[in-house]
Amino acid sequence: MTNGDTGRGRPRDPRTDDAIMAATRHLLARDGYDQVSIDAIAKEAGVSRPTVYRRWPSKAHVVFDAAFGEPGDRMPIGAGGIEAEICEFVRGTVEFWGEPVVRAAALGILADRARDPELQIRTQQLLDEQTRGAFTALARRGIDAGALRADLEIGTLYELLIGSAFFAVQVQHRTDTTDLIEELCSLILQGAIRRDKP
């Protein structure tokens, strides 16, 4: 979903939106967040600067939609037992932060959100309402089934997972995602699995 659509005038051409999103993702992966500009996006997409600004109020908002626009589609549903579902969630989290466009955009978005209340809200919705909600539902199913500890601090475990995955991929630039996924999966399960099962 994009910003700045007032509903006035001619209907928006979705092909233009798609071209802008594709151009933004290409520039992010090639040049990095700091080098991306509205001018560069417009030129790459073959549109004018006003065309971009009619849809998004700033570069940060264009980049946010290009990198994180439909995060729900990327969240793992989970299958099998609770341990397998948790490991699938870990895998999805690591792979999400490791996507080239997300990797290029994330730190810049986090820096810019401090100056933009609307962007702050959108990043909170991404991390809190969507990913946290999905993880919380998964953990509660595990608790109800007796597979996870009844006293499990779900919020803390979620923050451990997100923070560790983000730091490893975004700050340490780890590319050995297979090893990272296995390490995080083992760490999360050690803290979550109920050990006193009958």
Buried (B, 14 or more C-beta within 10 A) or exposed (E): EBBEEEEEEEEBEEEBBEBBBEBBBBBBBEEBBEEBEBEBBBBBBEBEEEBBBBBBBBBBBBBBBBBBEEBEEBBBEBEEEBBEBBBBBBBBBBBBBBBEBBBBBBBBBBEBBEEBEBBBEBBEEBBEEBBBEBBBEBBEBBBEEEBBBEEBEBEEBBBBBBEBBBEBBBEEEBEEBEEBBBBBBEBBBEBBBBEEEE
